Amino acid sequence: MKRNNKNKTNRQDHIVCFCMQVKQSAIEEAIKDGAHNLGQIYDACGAGVGPCKGSCKPYMQNMINSYIEDGVFPEDPRPKKR
């Protein structure tokens, strides 16, 4: 039986934390496994503590909030500024 999962699509696996090269899928898995704050995400996959001092943290927080509130992740966690 095929499961319908909104988060398993043919979308790109974006890099969220450029300093540590952590991809969206790794952060999503950490959140699904119970990492519901930034410290827990760092512990799970190393994101958020690179030389930039955490410029990805707002994006990861948005991913946490989206998953907790709606059960889905943003399509692109680091949308381009217009």
Buried (B, 14 or more C-beta within 10 A) or exposed (E): EEEEEEBEEEEEEBBBBBBBEBBBBBBBEBBEEEBEEBEBBBEBBBBBBBEEEBBBBEBBBBBBEBBEEEEEBBEEBBEEEE
